[in-house]
Amino acid sequence: MYNLFILAVAPIFISAFYIYIRDKYEKEPIRLLITGLIFGSIISIPIGFCEEYLERFTPTSNNFLRIFYISFIVAGFCEEIFKFIVLYFLIWREKNFNEPFDGIVYAVIISLGFAMTENILYVINPQIGGIYTALTRAIFSVPGHGLFGVTMGYFFALAKVNKNYFYPAIILPIFLHGLFNLILLCEIPFAMLIFIMYAIYLWNSGQKKMQKHLDCSPFKTHKK
């Protein structure tokens, strides 16, 4: 059980360290990052209740509609909305939110906090858990949550200048998350190939978004 717990949390801290070192021009306070991680983990409780409630309305007449509803509404909508709420109240008026990349950092940290709780529950589950679950989630699910956070944080930072960017900061992570789950749950030919291609797209898109905000940092010239 101890080894499984380590396997469950290790990819979270590796991912958190990665996003921390990418923030190369002005590091964020550790206390705020820990706070984001903790609250990201805590929201798994209301998310659990929300998902349980929404599951009551799952369509049963059509299998695709059922999978679509679970992917986009139960998982995507519920989880990303709560992450966004934490992100907003944590840093919107925070003085340390002073460069575009900060939006990405905090959104990813909050997403990883939620992913940590989710990962532990999956990996140590006696029915569906184990080493194989830990490895597959470390490769796909944990980075997935982080990359949804990149998109949320990218547009959240833009919303500091134009509040219309709040809409894509909420809607796009829900869509990306829902599509992620939909591909995994759909029993179609070449589903895994499609999923791998989608995962590569998320990674490449996330890297470009991070670089764009790094290039816009007001602290960049001071570090040369």
C-alpha positions as CSV (number, residue, x, y, z in Angstrom):
1,M,0.0,0.0,0.0
2,Y,2.8,2.4,0.8
3,N,4.5,1.8,-2.5
4,L,1.2,2.4,-4.4
5,F,0.8,5.6,-2.5
6,I,4.3,6.8,-3.6
7,L,3.5,5.8,-7.2
8,A,0.2,7.8,-7.0
9,V,1.8,11.0,-5.7
10,A,5.2,10.9,-7.5
11,P,3.9,12.1,-10.9
12,I,2.1,15.0,-9.1
13,F,5.2,16.4,-7.6
14,I,7.3,15.7,-10.7
15,S,4.7,17.7,-12.7
16,A,4.6,20.5,-10.1
17,F,8.4,20.7,-10.1
18,Y,8.4,20.9,-13.9
19,I,5.9,23.9,-14.0
20,Y,7.9,25.5,-11.1
21,I,11.2,25.5,-13.0
22,R,9.5,26.6,-16.2
23,D,8.6,29.8,-14.3
24,K,12.1,31.1,-14.9
25,Y,11.7,34.9,-14.7
26,E,9.9,35.4,-11.3
27,K,9.2,32.5,-9.1
28,E,5.9,32.3,-7.2
29,P,5.8,32.1,-3.4
30,I,6.0,28.5,-2.2
31,R,3.2,29.2,0.4
32,L,0.8,30.2,-2.5
33,L,1.7,27.1,-4.5
34,I,1.2,24.8,-1.5
35,T,-2.1,26.6,-0.8
36,G,-3.2,26.0,-4.5
37,L,-2.2,22.3,-4.2
38,I,-4.1,21.9,-1.0
39,F,-7.3,23.6,-2.2
40,G,-7.0,21.7,-5.5
41,S,-7.0,18.5,-3.4
42,I,-9.8,19.6,-1.1
43,I,-12.2,20.4,-4.0
44,S,-12.3,16.7,-4.8
45,I,-14.9,16.5,-2.0
46,P,-17.5,18.9,-3.5
47,I,-16.6,17.6,-6.9
48,G,-17.5,14.1,-5.7
49,F,-20.9,15.2,-4.5
50,C,-21.5,17.2,-7.7
51,E,-20.6,14.3,-9.9
52,E,-22.7,11.9,-7.9
53,Y,-25.7,14.3,-8.3
54,L,-25.2,14.8,-12.0
55,E,-24.9,11.1,-12.6
56,R,-28.5,10.7,-11.7
57,F,-29.5,12.4,-15.0
58,T,-27.2,10.3,-17.2
59,P,-29.1,9.3,-20.4
60,T,-29.7,5.6,-20.6
61,S,-31.4,5.3,-24.0
62,N,-28.3,5.8,-26.1
63,N,-24.8,4.6,-25.3
64,F,-23.0,7.5,-27.1
65,L,-25.2,10.1,-25.3
66,R,-24.4,8.4,-22.0
67,I,-20.6,8.5,-22.7
68,F,-20.9,12.1,-23.9
69,Y,-22.8,13.2,-20.8
70,I,-20.4,11.5,-18.4
71,S,-17.4,12.9,-20.3
72,F,-18.4,16.5,-20.8
73,I,-20.9,17.2,-18.0
74,V,-20.2,14.9,-15.1
75,A,-16.4,15.0,-15.4
76,G,-15.4,17.9,-17.6
77,F,-17.8,20.5,-16.5
78,C,-17.9,19.7,-12.8
79,E,-14.2,19.3,-12.3
80,E,-13.0,22.3,-14.4
81,I,-15.6,24.7,-12.9
82,F,-14.4,23.9,-9.3
83,K,-10.8,24.4,-10.4
84,F,-11.6,27.7,-12.0
85,I,-13.4,28.9,-8.8
86,V,-10.3,28.1,-6.7
87,L,-8.0,29.8,-9.3
88,Y,-10.1,32.9,-9.2
89,F,-10.4,33.3,-5.5
90,L,-6.7,32.3,-4.9
91,I,-4.9,34.8,-7.2
92,W,-7.2,37.2,-9.1
93,R,-6.5,40.0,-6.7
94,E,-3.2,38.5,-5.5
95,K,-0.2,40.9,-5.9
96,N,2.0,38.0,-6.9
97,F,-0.2,37.5,-10.0
98,N,2.0,39.9,-11.9
99,E,3.1,38.2,-15.1
100,P,1.1,36.1,-17.7
101,F,2.8,32.9,-16.9
102,D,1.6,33.1,-13.3
103,G,-1.9,32.2,-14.5
104,I,-0.6,29.0,-16.0
105,V,1.5,28.1,-12.9
106,Y,-1.4,28.4,-10.4
107,A,-4.0,26.8,-12.7
108,V,-1.7,23.8,-13.2
109,I,-0.9,23.5,-9.5
110,I,-4.6,23.5,-8.6
111,S,-5.3,20.9,-11.3
112,L,-2.5,18.8,-9.9
113,G,-3.9,19.1,-6.4
114,F,-7.2,17.6,-7.6
115,A,-5.3,15.0,-9.7
116,M,-3.4,13.9,-6.6
117,T,-6.5,13.0,-4.7
118,E,-8.1,11.4,-7.7
119,N,-4.9,9.4,-8.4
120,I,-4.6,8.1,-4.8
121,L,-8.2,7.0,-4.9
122,Y,-7.7,5.1,-8.2
123,V,-4.3,3.6,-7.5
124,I,-5.0,2.2,-4.0
125,N,-8.4,0.9,-4.9
126,P,-8.4,-2.9,-4.4
127,Q,-10.6,-3.5,-7.5
128,I,-9.1,-1.2,-10.1
129,G,-5.9,0.0,-8.6
130,G,-2.4,-1.3,-8.7
131,I,0.9,-0.7,-10.5
132,Y,-0.6,-0.8,-14.0
133,T,-3.2,1.8,-13.0
134,A,-0.5,4.0,-11.4
135,L,1.7,3.9,-14.5
136,T,-1.0,4.5,-17.0
137,R,-2.4,7.4,-15.0
138,A,1.1,8.9,-14.6
139,I,1.5,8.9,-18.3
140,F,-1.9,10.1,-19.4
141,S,-4.3,11.3,-16.6
142,V,-2.0,13.4,-14.5
143,P,-0.4,15.2,-17.4
144,G,-3.9,15.6,-18.9
145,H,-5.1,17.5,-15.8
146,G,-2.0,19.6,-15.9
147,L,-2.5,20.5,-19.6
148,F,-6.2,21.4,-19.0
149,G,-4.7,23.7,-16.4
150,V,-2.3,25.2,-18.9
151,T,-5.2,26.2,-21.1
152,M,-7.2,27.6,-18.2
153,G,-4.3,29.6,-16.9
154,Y,-3.3,30.9,-20.3
155,F,-6.7,32.5,-20.9
156,F,-7.1,33.4,-17.2
157,A,-4.0,35.6,-17.5
158,L,-5.3,37.2,-20.7
159,A,-8.5,38.1,-18.8
160,K,-6.4,40.4,-16.6
161,V,-6.4,42.7,-19.7
162,N,-9.6,41.7,-21.3
163,K,-12.3,40.1,-19.2
164,N,-13.9,38.4,-22.3
165,Y,-11.1,35.9,-22.0
166,F,-12.8,34.5,-18.9
167,Y,-15.1,32.6,-21.3
168,P,-12.4,30.5,-23.0
169,A,-10.7,30.1,-19.6
170,I,-13.8,28.2,-18.5
171,I,-15.2,26.7,-21.7
172,L,-12.0,25.4,-23.4
173,P,-10.7,23.3,-20.4
174,I,-14.2,21.7,-20.1
175,F,-14.2,20.9,-23.8
176,L,-10.6,19.5,-23.8
177,H,-11.3,17.5,-20.6
178,G,-14.6,16.1,-22.0
179,L,-13.0,15.1,-25.3
180,F,-10.1,13.5,-23.4
181,N,-12.6,11.3,-21.5
182,L,-14.8,10.7,-24.6
183,I,-12.0,9.2,-26.6
184,L,-11.1,7.0,-23.8
185,L,-14.6,5.8,-23.1
186,C,-15.8,5.4,-26.7
187,E,-15.4,1.8,-28.0
188,I,-14.4,2.7,-31.6
189,P,-11.7,1.3,-33.9
190,F,-8.3,2.9,-33.4
191,A,-9.5,4.7,-30.3
192,M,-6.1,4.4,-28.6
193,L,-4.3,5.7,-31.6
194,I,-6.7,8.7,-31.7
195,F,-6.1,9.2,-28.0
196,I,-2.3,9.2,-28.3
197,M,-2.5,11.7,-31.2
198,Y,-4.8,13.9,-29.0
199,A,-2.4,13.6,-26.1
200,I,0.5,14.8,-28.3
201,Y,-1.7,17.7,-29.5
202,L,-2.4,18.7,-25.9
203,W,1.3,18.6,-25.1
204,N,2.4,20.6,-28.1
205,S,-0.4,23.1,-27.6
206,G,0.4,23.5,-23.9
207,Q,4.1,24.0,-24.6
208,K,3.3,26.8,-27.1
209,K,1.0,28.5,-24.7
210,M,3.6,28.4,-21.9
211,Q,6.3,29.8,-24.2
212,K,4.0,32.6,-25.4
213,H,3.4,33.8,-21.8
214,L,7.0,33.4,-20.9
215,D,8.0,35.6,-23.8
216,C,5.5,38.2,-22.6
217,S,7.0,38.4,-19.0
218,P,7.7,41.9,-17.9
219,F,10.6,40.4,-15.9
220,K,12.3,38.9,-18.9
221,T,14.6,41.7,-19.7
222,H,15.7,41.9,-16.1
223,K,17.0,38.3,-16.2
224,K,19.1,38.6,-19.3
